[in-house]
Amino acid sequence: MKDGSVRQGTILEENPNFIRFEDPRVGQLRIPRTQISSVQKDADSANGGVDVETALAHAKAEQARGQNVEALKHFMQAAKASLNPQMATDIRSLFDVMIADGKTKLETMPDQARATFSALYEALTNPISQTIFSGAGSKPYQAIVGDVTGGYAEANVRLASRMANDTAMRPQVVNLYRDAVALTQSTNPAYLLGYGDAARANGDLQTAFNSYKAVIDSGRGNSEQVAAAYEKANRVTADSGGQYKLPAPTPQATPSPQPMVASGPSVAAVPVATPVATPAGPPQPWHKRVMSSITSGQILDDIGDLAEQFLTPEVLMILGVGLGILLLLWVIPYQILKFFAKRGDSSAGERLYGAKKLGIVSLIAYMTERASRARSTRHRCPFCSKSIDNMEDYKDLNFVVCPHCREPITPVYDMRDYIDHLIGQLKISQKAAAKGQRGDVLIEKNAMLKLVRGVLALAIRRRASDLHMETANEGGKVRARIDGIMYDLLVLPREISNAFISALKVMANLDITERRVPQDGKIPLWLDQKDYDLRINTSPASMGEKVVIRILRQDSINISPSKLGLDKQNLEIYERNIHKPHGVIIVTGPSGSGKSTTLYVALNELNSGEKNIVTIEDPIEYQLKGLSQMQVNPAANFTFANGLRSILRQDPDVIMVGEIRDKETAEAALDAAMTGHMVLTTLHTIDAPTAFSRMRDLGIDQARVSSAVNLVIAQRLVRTICPDCRKTYSPKAPDLEKLELTNNSGITFVHGTGCDTCMNTGYYGRLAIFEMLEMNDHIRTLLEGGAAPTAVREAAKENGMRSLRQEGIRKIDEGVTTVEEVIRVTT
């Protein structure tokens, strides 16, 4: 450097004005040449002085930023040093992307298209390019060369056409046409004509004449192009005073309407006979003239002529002034009012409707009203006349009712405003704490607890079943699982996210200093007059801790079996079997399919006080009164199997086992059922008949299973259609084929179009579909004989069992869910 310092790094780009390179200590730098004294390059390293890994890393980075030209340079630099198959594949893919991008930009941005094709053309001149395009499955090298040279030539011509009217740019226009002619090896008559016109406009008559003559001699032009070349060549002849002349036409036996072209480069130049003019007919109708213009390819020229005729500077100035008045008096005022309306200002919302007609008048009226309100309270309750502007007054976070008199009001804020308000308070408190002002620590603690409650309230009111918080570069990303699907909820600033996780751990009685091992805890929450249990799990991740919160609502299991989504037939099977004195009921399905809820509903139905009901779970999800619930503790050797043996000595009537995971637990559950106890449990299988195969895999004798099991239930949860935006529609044919349905199957297909109620998803809530396999003598005989699940399924169908897909189709027919949702959960 000229100031005496030395910088070391990897050069990324060099040009006469600056050098851009990467310093390992501070990252990428862009230094003007005026500050640089000298540049010393290290060319003694392997691969010809090229760091292949660094070049590839730069290539990937530039490609990710959309800088494909720079990425190609780095790729070719790395390939020249050390080419491998993966690198060749990446370069071929980049070629395809850049060729397509260049062709897209030809019409509107020919300068950028030319830069793209120029970089590709330069890369093809590298000998290594032939090796790159010689791999198996790659496009032939000559085909790539043709695409690039053709695109490069067309970009030159289009750019030259844009610059043609600028007299100062005439030399550049000539160079552009010359390059296009050279790239196409003088085989394109249109390019040759353009080259001749540009050279003639620049005063180079010899080049112009040679270009026109090349069109005539090539034999590639159509009749119009050849006639134009003759006419323009004759003009050059006149301009040069006869210095440049075309050869005389060869005599023909029959007169030809077009001039004949003499072949060979050594023919002397002679004037060409003037074509005989034909009388013009009556003028064509306007629509025929338009069609003729389109078919002849002159439509763009005709449009350009019209634009030059009507879009005069005066007209353009008038249009500009009119557009400015429209923006100033209508568009900008409307957008300003819309902004304040979205921020919860009801007055802005009222003025918004009149802004389309009155424009700036509505904005002036609103600003006048806003200024008058600024002297006093902005918003007051229409019932008690107290201020409703203070967010801290909303203790229950219910912004649609007055915090003082509890009457409904037009909301001034929403939950996101509240969260943003708390984040702002926390940032101010953290800055104050960093300066040693410890008096703000308590304020920060209270604001953080409020923030935790606000985020949880936002998730619960969005009907989330799970809340995920992941630490990322941009901050704490909060996502919610709503109706089984993950959605982005909000992003907390990085300086807030770590403290947010610590506050959650404090509320769940977890160790805030331990971040290396997973931890589990619970948080009770009372919100909107309802009781919630939050089950929290923290786990270490690459960017920090990840927190997952399962949101459990206590009253969600206090429902009757009829509200599970069972129809009359399946409901009778369900109730008949849960009231049997002994046997096993198995509920199967993947995680999150509602198995535990189905078992809890059964326990709630049986919990009349007349039976001793004992459960062993991992973990205990819901606390039920009147039940003895046990938590598995592997560290103390209290497993499902050990717990079952202990439960059998406590005189139980009904036993609920959270999950059968091993042979020991399965045998203990079957023994309990065989000794006169009702056992409810879950198993992870894809459908009901596969439960028996799973038990066989665990090493259980099928004879014991067939004699002990009463009922196997497979279930899935399907999202139900939003009632506020439901609308009939026609599903896609491939989706109907997957369910073996047609548009003529007699079903009226309904879906949700999306609204504020369902957050534009079209779905609101979930409902279970069931597959009920009730045991009978025939199925027991098949199982004892070692029958496959397919045979068991066929026997169950004969006994009246409907599959999950059939149940889903019934829900579609009832207008409860959609074809796409049934495919999602049953495929």
C-alpha positions in Angstrom: 0.0 0.0 0.0 1.1 3.6 -0.6 0.9 4.3 3.2 3.6 1.6 3.8 1.3 -1.2 5.0 1.1 -4.6 3.4 -2.1 -6.6 2.9 -2.1 -10.3 2.1 -5.0 -12.3 0.7 -6.5 -14.0 -2.3 -7.2 -11.9 -5.4 -10.9 -12.2 -6.5 -11.1 -9.5 -9.2 -8.7 -7.1 -10.9 -9.5 -4.2 -13.2 -7.8 -0.8 -13.9 -9.8 0.9 -11.2 -9.7 -1.4 -8.1 -8.7 -4.8 -6.8 -11.1 -7.0 -4.8 -9.6 -9.7 -2.7 -10.2 -11.7 0.5 -8.2 -11.0 3.6 -8.3 -14.1 5.9 -8.5 -11.7 8.9 -11.2 -9.3 7.9 -13.0 -10.9 4.9 -13.5 -9.4 1.4 -12.0 -5.9 0.6 -12.3 -3.6 -2.4 -9.3 -1.2 -2.6 -8.9 1.5 -5.3 -5.7 1.3 -7.4 -4.9 4.8 -6.3 -4.1 3.5 -2.8 -1.9 0.6 -4.1 1.8 0.9 -4.6 2.5 -2.5 -6.1 1.1 -6.1 -6.3 3.2 -9.1 -5.8 1.6 -12.5 -6.6 2.7 -15.8 -5.3 2.9 -18.2 -8.2 5.1 -20.9 -6.6 2.3 -23.0 -5.1 0.9 -26.2 -6.6 -1.5 -26.3 -9.5 0.2 -23.5 -11.3 -0.3 -21.0 -8.4 -4.0 -21.7 -8.2 -5.6 -22.8 -4.9 -8.3 -25.1 -6.3 -10.3 -25.3 -3.0 -10.2 -21.5 -2.7 -11.2 -21.0 -6.3 -14.1 -23.5 -5.9 -15.2 -21.8 -2.7 -15.2 -18.4 -4.4 -17.1 -19.9 -7.4 -19.8 -21.3 -5.2 -20.1 -18.1 -3.2 -20.4 -16.0 -6.4 -23.0 -18.4 -7.8 -25.0 -18.2 -4.6 -25.1 -14.4 -5.0 -26.2 -14.6 -8.6 -22.8 -13.4 -10.0 -22.6 -16.2 -12.6 -19.9 -14.5 -14.7 -17.5 -14.2 -11.7 -18.4 -17.8 -10.7 -17.5 -19.1 -14.2 -14.1 -17.4 -14.1 -13.3 -19.1 -10.7 -14.6 -22.4 -12.0 -12.4 -22.3 -15.1 -9.5 -21.2 -13.0 -9.9 -24.3 -10.8 -10.6 -26.6 -13.7 -7.4 -25.5 -15.5 -5.5 -26.4 -12.4 -7.2 -29.7 -11.5 -10.4 -30.9 -13.2 -12.6 -33.6 -11.6 -15.9 -35.1 -12.7 -18.0 -33.2 -10.2 -16.3 -29.9 -11.2 -17.1 -30.7 -14.8 -20.7 -31.4 -14.0 -21.0 -28.1 -12.0 -19.5 -26.1 -14.9 -21.8 -27.7 -17.5 -24.8 -26.9 -15.2 -23.6 -23.3 -14.9 -23.2 -23.1 -18.7 -26.8 -24.1 -19.2 -28.0 -21.6 -16.6 -26.0 -18.7 -18.1 -27.0 -19.6 -21.7 -30.7 -19.6 -20.7 -30.2 -16.3 -18.7 -28.5 -14.7 -21.7 -31.2 -15.6 -24.1 -33.8 -14.3 -21.7 -32.1 -10.9 -21.5 -31.5 -10.5 -25.2 -34.7 -8.5 -25.8 -34.7 -6.2 -22.8 -31.1 -6.1 -21.5 -28.8 -6.8 -24.5 -25.8 -5.3 -22.7 -26.1 -7.8 -19.8 -26.7 -10.6 -22.3 -23.6 -9.6 -24.2 -21.5 -9.7 -21.0 -22.9 -13.2 -20.2 -22.2 -14.6 -23.6 -18.8 -12.9 -23.7 -17.8 -14.7 -20.5 -19.0 -18.0 -21.9 -17.2 -17.5 -25.2 -14.0 -16.7 -23.3 -14.4 -19.8 -21.3 -14.8 -21.9 -24.4 -11.5 -20.6 -25.8 -9.8 -22.4 -22.8 -8.6 -25.8 -24.1 -9.9 -27.5 -20.9 -13.4 -26.7 -22.1 -13.3 -29.5 -24.6 -12.5 -32.0 -21.8 -15.3 -30.6 -19.7 -17.9 -31.2 -22.4 -16.6 -34.7 -23.3 -18.1 -36.4 -20.3 -20.9 -39.0 -20.5 -24.3 -37.4 -20.8 -23.1 -33.9 -21.5 -24.2 -31.9 -24.5 -21.8 -32.1 -27.4 -19.0 -29.5 -27.4 -19.9 -28.2 -30.9 -23.5 -27.7 -29.9 -22.4 -25.6 -26.9 -20.1 -23.6 -29.1 -23.0 -23.0 -31.5 -25.4 -21.8 -28.7 -22.8 -19.4 -27.3 -21.5 -17.9 -30.5 -25.1 -17.5 -31.8 -26.2 -15.8 -28.6 -23.0 -13.7 -28.5 -23.6 -12.5 -32.1 -27.3 -11.8 -31.4 -26.5 -9.8 -28.3 -23.9 -7.7 -30.2 -26.5 -7.0 -32.9 -29.3 -6.1 -30.5 -27.0 -3.8 -28.5 -25.8 -2.2 -31.7 -29.4 -1.5 -32.8 -30.0 0.4 -29.5 -26.9 2.5 -30.0 -27.5 3.1 -33.7 -29.1 6.6 -33.3 -26.3 7.9 -31.1 -23.8 9.5 -33.5 -21.0 9.4 -30.9 -21.4 5.6 -30.6 -21.0 4.9 -34.3 -17.5 3.4 -34.1 -18.7 1.1 -31.3 -21.7 0.1 -33.4 -19.4 -0.9 -36.3 -17.3 -3.0 -33.9 -20.3 -4.7 -32.5 -21.6 -5.7 -36.0 -18.1 -6.7 -37.1 -17.9 -9.1 -34.1 -21.3 -10.5 -34.9 -20.4 -11.1 -38.5 -17.1 -12.8 -37.4 -18.8 -15.0 -34.8 -21.3 -16.3 -37.5 -18.5 -16.5 -40.1 -20.3 -14.1 -42.5 -23.3 -16.5 -42.9 -26.0 -14.3 -41.6 -27.4 -11.9 -44.2 -29.2 -9.7 -41.7 -26.0 -9.2 -39.7 -24.1 -8.4 -42.9 -26.7 -5.8 -43.9 -26.5 -4.2 -40.4 -22.7 -4.2 -40.6 -22.9 -2.4 -44.0 -25.4 0.2 -42.7 -23.2 0.9 -39.6 -20.0 1.2 -41.6 -21.7 3.5 -44.2 -23.1 5.7 -41.4 -19.5 5.9 -40.0 -18.1 6.8 -43.4 -16.4 3.5 -44.2 -17.8 3.0 -47.7 -15.4 0.1 -48.6 -16.5 -2.0 -45.6 -20.1 -1.1 -46.3 -19.8 -2.2 -50.0 -18.0 -5.4 -49.1 -20.8 -6.3 -46.6 -23.5 -5.7 -49.1 -21.7 -7.7 -51.7 -21.2 -10.6 -49.3 -25.0 -10.8 -48.9 -25.3 -11.0 -52.7 -22.5 -13.5 -53.2 -23.4 -15.8 -50.3 -26.7 -17.0 -51.7 -28.1 -17.3 -48.2 -30.4 -14.3 -48.2 -34.0 -14.3 -49.2 -35.3 -12.2 -52.1 -36.0 -9.1 -49.9 -32.5 -9.2 -48.3 -30.8 -9.6 -51.7 -32.8 -6.8 -53.2 -31.9 -4.6 -50.2 -28.2 -5.5 -50.6 -28.3 -4.5 -54.3 -30.1 -1.2 -53.5 -27.7 -0.2 -50.8 -24.6 -1.3 -52.8 -25.8 0.9 -55.6 -26.1 3.8 -53.1 -22.5 3.2 -52.0 -21.5 3.2 -55.6 -23.1 6.6 -56.1 -21.6 7.9 -52.8 -18.1 6.8 -53.9 -18.4 8.3 -57.3 -18.2 4.9 -59.0 -15.2 3.7 -57.0 -17.0 0.6 -55.8 -19.3 -1.2 -58.3 -21.2 -4.4 -58.4 -20.6 -6.9 -61.2 -22.8 -6.9 -64.3 -25.8 -9.3 -64.1 -25.5 -12.5 -66.2 -27.8 -12.4 -69.2 -30.8 -14.6 -68.7 -33.1 -16.2 -71.3 -36.1 -15.3 -69.3 -36.5 -11.9 -67.5 -36.2 -12.3 -63.7 -37.9 -9.9 -61.3 -34.8 -10.2 -59.0 -31.2 -9.3 -60.0 -29.0 -12.3 -60.6 -25.8 -12.6 -58.5 -22.6 -13.4 -60.2 -20.5 -16.0 -58.3 -16.8 -15.7 -57.6 -14.8 -13.0 -55.9 -13.1 -11.6 -58.9 -16.1 -10.3 -60.9 -15.9 -6.6 -61.8 -18.5 -4.2 -60.3 -21.2 -2.9 -62.7 -24.5 -1.1 -62.0 -27.6 -3.2 -61.5 -30.7 -2.7 -63.6 -33.5 -1.0 -61.8 -36.4 -3.4 -61.0 -39.7 -2.7 -62.9 -42.2 -1.0 -60.6 -45.6 -2.6 -60.3 -48.7 -0.5 -59.9 -50.0 -0.3 -56.3 -53.4 -1.8 -55.7 -56.1 -0.4 -53.4 -55.1 0.1 -49.8 -55.5 -3.0 -47.6 -57.9 -2.9 -44.6 -56.2 -2.1 -41.3 -56.5 -5.6 -39.8 -54.9 -7.1 -42.9 -52.0 -4.6 -42.7 -51.5 -5.6 -39.0 -51.5 -9.3 -39.9 -49.1 -8.7 -42.8 -46.8 -6.8 -40.4 -46.8 -9.7 -37.9 -46.2 -12.4 -40.5 -43.4 -10.5 -42.1 -41.6 -9.9 -38.8 -41.9 -6.1 -39.1 -44.3 -5.6 -36.2 -41.5 -4.3 -33.9 -40.3 -1.9 -36.5 -43.8 -0.6 -37.1 -44.4 -0.2 -33.4 -41.1 1.7 -33.1 -42.2 4.0 -36.0 -45.5 4.7 -34.2 -43.6 5.4 -31.0 -41.3 7.9 -32.7 -44.2 9.5 -34.4 -46.4 10.0 -31.3 -44.1 9.9 -28.3 -42.5 13.3 -28.9 -40.6 15.0 -26.0 -43.6 17.2 -25.4 -45.9 14.2 -25.1 -43.4 12.4 -22.8 -43.2 15.5 -20.6 -47.0 15.7 -20.3 -47.2 12.0 -19.4 -44.5 12.4 -16.8 -46.2 15.4 -15.2 -49.5 13.5 -15.2 -47.9 10.5 -13.6 -46.2 12.6 -11.0 -49.5 14.3 -10.1 -51.2 10.9 -9.8 -48.5 9.6 -7.5 -48.5 12.8 -5.4 -52.2 13.3 -5.1 -53.6 9.7 -5.0 -51.1 6.8 -4.8 -48.8 8.1 -2.1 -51.6 9.4 0.2 -53.4 6.1 -0.2 -50.3 4.1 0.8 -49.6 6.3 3.8 -53.2 5.8 5.1 -52.9 2.1 4.4 -49.7 2.0 6.5 -51.3 3.6 9.5 -54.4 1.5 9.1 -52.3 -1.7 9.3 -50.7 -0.3 12.5 -54.1 -0.4 14.1 -55.2 3.3 13.6 -58.9 3.0 13.2 -59.1 6.7 11.9 -56.7 5.9 9.1 -58.8 2.8 8.2 -61.9 5.0 8.0 -60.2 7.6 5.8 -58.7 4.8 3.6 -61.9 4.1 1.7 -62.3 7.7 0.7 -58.7 8.1 -0.4 -59.3 6.4 -3.7 -61.6 9.2 -4.7 -60.4 12.2 -2.7 -56.7 11.3 -2.6 -54.6 13.8 -0.7 -57.7 15.5 0.7 -58.3 12.4 2.9 -54.7 12.3 3.9 -54.8 16.0 4.9 -58.0 15.4 6.9 -56.4 12.4 8.7 -53.1 14.3 9.5 -55.1 17.2 10.9 -57.1 14.8 13.1 -53.9 13.0 14.1 -52.2 16.3 15.1 -55.2 17.3 17.2 -55.2 13.9 18.9 -51.5 14.1 19.6 -52.2 16.8 22.2 -54.3 14.3 24.2 -54.9 10.6 24.4 -54.9 8.9 21.0 -57.5 6.2 21.7 -60.2 6.0 24.4 -62.7 3.3 25.2 -66.2 4.3 23.7 -67.8 2.9 26.9 -65.7 4.1 29.8 -63.8 6.9 28.0 -60.5 5.7 29.5 -57.3 5.5 27.6 -56.6 2.3 25.8 -53.2 3.3 24.4 -51.0 1.7 27.1 -50.1 -1.9 26.3 -49.3 -2.6 29.9 -53.0 -2.3 30.8 -53.8 -5.4 28.9 -53.0 -7.9 31.6 -54.7 -10.8 29.9 -53.3 -9.9 26.5 -56.8 -9.6 25.1 -56.6 -6.6 22.8 -60.2 -6.8 21.5 -61.8 -5.8 24.9 -61.2 -2.7 27.0 -58.7 -3.5 29.8 -60.8 -1.3 32.2 -64.4 -2.1 31.6 -64.1 -5.4 29.6 -66.4 -4.1 26.8 -65.5 -5.0 23.2 -63.5 -2.4 21.4 -61.8 -1.9 18.0 -58.3 -3.3 18.7 -55.5 -0.7 18.9 -52.8 -3.3 19.0 -52.3 -7.0 18.2 -50.1 -9.6 19.7 -47.2 -8.9 17.3 -47.3 -5.2 18.4 -47.1 -6.3 22.0 -44.1 -8.6 21.2 -42.3 -5.9 19.3 -42.9 -3.5 22.2 -41.4 -5.9 24.7 -38.4 -6.6 22.4 -37.8 -2.8 22.2 -37.9 -2.6 26.1 -35.4 -5.5 26.4 -33.0 -3.9 24.0 -33.1 -0.6 25.9 -32.7 -2.5 29.2 -29.7 -4.5 27.9 -28.0 -1.3 26.7 -28.5 0.3 30.1 -27.3 -2.8 31.9 -24.2 -2.8 29.7 -23.4 0.7 30.9 -23.6 -0.4 34.5 -27.1 0.9 35.3 -28.2 -2.2 37.3 -31.5 -0.6 38.3 -32.9 -1.8 34.9 -32.2 -5.5 35.6 -35.6 -6.0 37.2 -37.4 -4.2 34.4 -35.5 -6.5 31.9 -36.5 -9.6 33.9 -40.2 -8.6 34.0 -40.2 -7.7 30.3 -38.6 -11.1 29.4 -41.3 -13.0 31.4 -43.9 -11.0 29.6 -42.3 -11.8 26.3 -42.3 -15.5 27.0 -46.0 -15.3 27.9 -46.7 -13.2 24.8 -45.0 -15.7 22.4 -46.8 -18.6 24.1 -50.1 -16.8 23.8 -49.5 -16.0 20.1 -48.9 -19.7 19.5 -51.9 -21.0 21.5 -54.2 -18.5 19.8 -53.0 -19.7 16.5 -54.0 -23.3 17.6 -50.4 -24.6 17.7 -49.8 -28.0 19.2 -46.0 -27.6 19.3 -43.7 -24.6 19.4 -40.1 -24.9 18.1 -37.3 -22.4 18.7 -34.1 -22.8 16.8 -31.0 -20.6 17.1 -29.7 -19.3 13.8 -27.4 -16.6 12.5 -30.3 -14.1 12.2 -31.6 -14.8 15.7 -34.1 -17.1 17.4 -36.4 -18.6 14.8 -39.8 -19.5 16.3 -41.9 -22.0 14.4 -45.3 -23.5 15.3 -47.0 -26.8 14.3 -50.6 -25.9 13.5 -52.9 -28.7 12.4 -49.8 -31.0 12.0 -48.0 -28.6 9.6 -45.0 -26.4 10.6 -45.3 -22.6 10.0 -42.9 -19.7 10.7 -44.2 -17.6 13.6 -41.6 -14.9 14.2 -37.9 -14.3 14.6 -36.4 -13.0 17.9 -33.2 -10.9 17.7 -30.1 -12.9 18.5 -29.3 -10.8 21.6 -32.8 -11.6 22.9 -33.1 -15.3 21.9 -30.5 -16.7 24.4 -32.1 -14.8 27.3 -35.5 -16.0 26.1 -34.4 -19.7 26.2 -32.9 -19.1 29.7 -36.2 -17.6 30.9 -38.1 -20.7 29.6 -35.6 -23.0 31.5 -36.1 -21.0 34.7 -39.9 -21.3 34.4 -39.5 -25.1 33.8 -37.1 -25.5 36.7 -34.2 -26.6 34.4 -30.5 -25.9 34.8 -29.8 -22.7 32.8 -26.0 -23.4 32.9 -26.3 -26.8 31.3 -26.3 -26.6 27.5 -24.5 -29.8 26.6 -27.2 -32.4 27.4 -31.0 -32.5 26.8 -33.3 -31.5 29.6 -37.1 -32.0 30.1 -39.5 -30.0 32.2 -43.0 -28.7 32.5 -44.6 -25.2 32.6 -48.2 -24.7 33.8 -50.0 -21.8 32.0 -53.4 -20.2 32.5 -54.5 -18.3 29.4 -57.9 -17.2 28.1 -59.7 -18.9 31.1 -58.2 -22.3 30.1 -55.5 -24.4 31.8 -52.5 -25.6 29.7 -49.6 -27.9 30.4 -46.5 -27.1 28.5 -44.0 -29.9 28.2 -40.5 -28.4 27.3 -37.4 -30.2 26.0 -34.1 -28.5 25.3 -31.3 -30.1 23.2 -27.9 -28.9 22.1 -27.5 -27.9 18.4 -24.8 -26.6 16.2 -25.8 -22.9 16.5 -27.0 -23.1 20.2 -29.8 -24.7 22.0 -33.0 -25.9 20.4 -36.2 -25.8 22.4 -39.4 -27.7 21.6 -42.6 -27.1 23.6 -45.6 -29.5 23.5 -48.8 -27.6 24.3 -51.3 -29.7 26.1 -54.8 -28.5 26.9 -56.4 -30.4 29.8 -60.0 -30.2 28.7 -59.1 -31.6 25.2 -59.5 -35.2 26.6 -62.7 -34.5 28.5 -64.9 -35.4 25.6 -67.1 -38.3 24.8 -66.0 -41.0 22.3 -68.6 -39.8 19.8 -66.6 -36.6 19.3 -63.5 -38.4 18.2 -64.7 -38.6 14.6 -66.1 -42.1 14.8 -69.1 -42.9 12.7 -72.0 -45.1 14.1 -70.4 -48.4 13.2 -66.9 -47.7 14.5 -68.3 -46.0 17.6 -70.2 -49.1 18.5 -67.1 -51.2 18.0 -65.0 -48.8 20.1 -67.5 -48.6 23.0 -68.2 -52.3 23.0 -64.6 -53.2 23.4 -63.5 -50.6 25.9 -66.2 -51.8 28.3 -65.1 -55.5 28.1 -63.8 -56.8 31.4 -60.5 -58.1 30.0 -58.3 -58.2 26.8 -56.0 -55.9 25.0 -56.9 -52.8 22.9 -54.0 -51.6 20.7 -53.9 -48.2 19.1 -51.4 -47.9 16.2 -50.1 -45.0 14.1 -47.1 -42.7 13.7 -46.0 -40.1 16.2 -48.5 -37.2 16.4 -51.5 -39.2 15.1 -53.5 -38.8 18.3 -53.0 -42.3 19.8 -52.6 -41.1 23.3 -55.7 -38.9 23.1 -57.8 -41.8 21.9 -56.6 -43.8 25.0 -57.2 -41.0 27.4 -60.7 -40.6 26.0 -61.3 -44.3 26.7 -59.9 -43.9 30.3 -62.0 -40.9 30.9 -65.1 -42.9 29.7 -64.1 -45.8 32.1 -63.3 -43.5 35.0 -66.6 -43.7 36.8 -65.1 -44.5 40.2 -66.1 -48.1 40.1 -62.8 -49.4 38.7 -59.2 -49.2 39.7 -57.4 -47.6 36.8 -53.6 -47.5 36.7 -51.4 -46.1 34.0 -47.6 -46.3 33.3 -46.4 -43.6 30.8 -43.3 -42.0 29.4 -44.0 -39.1 29.9 -47.4 -38.4 31.6 -49.1 -36.1 29.2 -52.4 -35.4 31.0 -53.2 -35.5 34.7 -56.5 -37.2 35.2 -58.3 -37.2 38.5 -59.2 -40.7 40.0 -56.3 -42.5 38.2 -53.0 -43.7 39.5 -50.5 -42.5 36.9 -46.8 -43.7 37.0 -43.8 -42.2 35.2 -41.2 -44.5 33.7 -37.7 -43.9 35.1 -35.1 -45.9 33.3 -32.3 -44.5 35.5 -34.0 -46.2 38.5 -34.7 -49.4 36.5 -38.4 -48.6 36.5 -39.3 -49.6 33.0 -42.6 -50.4 31.3 -42.1 -54.2 32.0 -41.1 -53.7 35.7 -43.9 -51.2 36.2 -46.5 -53.6 34.7 -45.4 -56.4 37.1 -45.7 -53.9 40.0 -49.2 -52.7 38.8 -50.5 -56.3 38.8 -49.9 -56.5 42.5 -52.1 -53.3 43.1 -55.4 -55.0 42.2 -56.1 -53.0 38.9 -59.1 -53.3 36.7 -57.8 -51.3 33.8 -54.2 -50.8 32.9 -52.9 -48.3 30.3 -49.3 -48.9 29.0 -48.0 -45.9 27.2 -46.2 -47.9 24.5 -45.0 -51.4 23.8 -41.4 -51.1 22.9 -39.9 -54.6 23.6 -40.7 -58.2 24.1 -40.7 -58.0 27.9 -43.3 -55.3 27.9 -45.4 -57.1 25.3 -45.4 -60.4 27.3 -46.3 -58.5 30.5 -49.2 -56.8 28.8 -50.5 -60.0 27.3 -50.2 -61.8 30.7 -52.2 -59.0 32.4 -54.9 -59.4 29.8 -55.0 -63.2 30.1 -55.4 -62.8 33.9 -58.6 -60.8 33.7 -57.4 -57.2 33.2 -58.3 -54.7 30.5 -55.1 -53.4 28.9 -54.9 -50.3 26.7 -51.7 -49.6 24.9 -50.1 -48.2 21.7 -47.8 -49.6 19.0 -46.0 -47.9 16.1 -47.3 -49.6 12.9 -48.6 -48.3 9.6 -52.0 -50.0 9.9 -54.1 -52.3 12.1 -53.2 -55.8 10.5 -49.4 -55.0 10.7 -49.7 -54.8 14.5 -49.6 -58.6 14.6 -46.5 -58.8 12.4 -44.9 -56.3 14.8 -45.7 -58.5 17.8 -44.3 -61.5 15.9 -41.1 -59.4 15.2 -40.8 -58.8 19.0 -40.8 -62.6 19.5 -44.4 -63.1 20.8 -46.3 -66.3 20.0 -49.2 -65.5 17.7 -51.4 -67.8 19.6 -51.1 -65.7 22.7 -51.7 -62.5 20.7 -54.8 -63.8 19.0 -56.3 -65.0 22.3 -55.6 -61.8 24.2 -56.2 -59.0 21.7 -59.8 -57.7 21.4 -59.4 -54.7 19.1 -56.7 -53.1 17.0 -57.2 -49.4 16.0 -55.1 -47.6 13.4 -55.7 -43.9 13.1 -54.5 -40.7 11.4 -55.4 -37.1 11.8 -56.7 -35.2 8.7 -57.1 -31.4 8.6 -60.6 -30.2 8.3 -61.8 -27.6 5.9 -62.1 -24.0 7.2 -65.8 -23.2 7.5 -65.4 -19.5 6.6 -63.8 -20.0 3.2 -65.1 -23.4 2.0 -65.9 -23.7 -1.6 -66.5 -26.4 -4.2 -63.7 -27.3 -6.6 -62.4 -30.0 -9.0 -59.4 -31.9 -7.7 -56.5 -32.8 -10.0 -57.0 -35.9 -12.0 -53.8 -37.6 -10.7 -55.0 -37.0 -7.1 -58.4 -38.6 -7.9 -56.7 -41.6 -9.5 -54.7 -42.2 -6.3 -57.9 -42.6 -4.4 -59.6 -44.4 -7.3 -62.1 -41.6 -7.7 -63.4 -39.5 -10.6 -65.2 -36.2 -10.9 -68.3 -38.3 -11.7 -68.2 -40.4 -8.6 -71.1 -38.6 -7.0 -69.0 -36.6 -4.5 -69.2 -32.9 -4.2 -65.5 -31.9 -3.6 -65.0 -29.0 -1.2 -61.8 -27.2 -0.1 -60.9 -23.9 1.7 -59.7 -21.0 -0.4 -57.9 -19.3 2.4 -58.9 -16.5 4.8 -57.8 -14.7 8.0 -59.5 -17.4 10.1 -57.4 -20.2 8.8 -54.3 -18.0 8.1 -54.8 -18.6 4.3 -54.2 -22.3 4.6 -57.8 -23.5 3.8 -57.8 -25.7 6.9 -59.0 -25.2 10.4 -58.6 -28.0 13.0 -58.1 -31.8 12.7 -60.3 -34.9 12.9 -59.3 -38.5 13.3 -60.0 -41.3 10.8 -59.9 -44.8 12.1 -59.3 -48.4 10.9 -61.1 -50.8 13.4 -59.9 -54.4 13.3 -62.1 -56.3 15.7 -61.1 -59.9 16.5 -63.2 -62.9 15.7 -62.7 -66.7 15.4 -61.7 -66.6 11.8 -59.0 -63.9 12.3 -57.7 -65.8 15.4 -57.5 -69.0 13.4 -55.5 -67.2 10.7 -53.1 -65.7 13.2 -52.5 -69.0 14.9 -51.7 -70.5 11.5 -49.1 -67.7 10.9 -51.1 -65.8 8.2 -49.6 -62.7 6.5 -51.0 -59.2 7.2 -52.7 -59.2 3.8 -54.7 -62.3 4.7 -55.6 -60.8 8.0 -56.7 -57.6 6.2 -58.9 -59.5 3.8 -60.6 -61.4 6.7 -61.1 -58.1 8.5 -62.7 -56.6 5.4 -65.1 -59.5 5.2 -65.9 -58.7 8.9 -66.8 -55.1 7.9 -63.5 -53.3 8.6 -63.0 -50.2 6.5 -59.5 -49.0 5.7 -58.0 -45.6 6.6 -58.3 -44.6 2.9 -62.0 -45.6 2.8 -62.6 -43.6 6.0 -60.8 -40.7 4.4 -63.0 -40.9 1.3 -66.1 -40.9 3.6 -64.8 -37.7 5.2 -64.4 -36.2 1.7 -67.9 -37.2 0.8 -69.2 -35.6 4.0 -67.4 -32.3 3.1 -65.1 -32.6 6.1 -61.7 -32.7 4.4 -60.1 -32.6 0.9 -58.7 -35.2 -1.5 -55.1 -33.8 -1.1 -55.3 -34.1 2.7 -56.4 -37.7 2.6 -53.6 -38.6 0.2 -51.1 -36.8 2.5 -52.0 -38.9 5.6 -52.8 -42.3 4.0 -50.1 -42.6 1.3 
